[in-house]
Amino acid sequence: MRKLLLSVWIAVAVGAAGVVPDTAGNSAASGFSMLRADDRGRVLVESRCLGCHADADVVALAPGARAPGLAEIAERYRNRPAEIVDILLNRHPPMPRSLLRDDEINDIVAYIGTLDGS
């Protein structure tokens, strides 16, 4: 967990500012790994999160349940990326268990950090 939190802070501090190479040596990643961390995070959010966390004010999931939109998440967790990591690592209903790798979580946190929260 400590390593992941350190990675998050690094991703937030420098990942959005430049190109992050594929450190795993996966040359088959077809350029995805050469995107900036926040750009990779945007792709991940668009493909895995927007079904429930669209930019609408509230997305109804079930009676009494709601998923905050991305703008609300960005505003609520501004300058608190470790809390986003905790949310993604620890399941909380109605959010399903996250099957994200550590690097994907870091990329999503970097992307959310670019949102203005409004």
Buried (B, 14 or more C-beta within 10 A) or exposed (E): EEEBBEBBBBBBEEBBEEEBEBEEEEEEEEEBBEBBBBBBBBBBBEEBBEEBBEEEEEBEBEEEEBBBBBBBBBBEBEEEBBEBBBBBBEEEEEBEEBEBEBBBBBBBBBBBBBBEEE
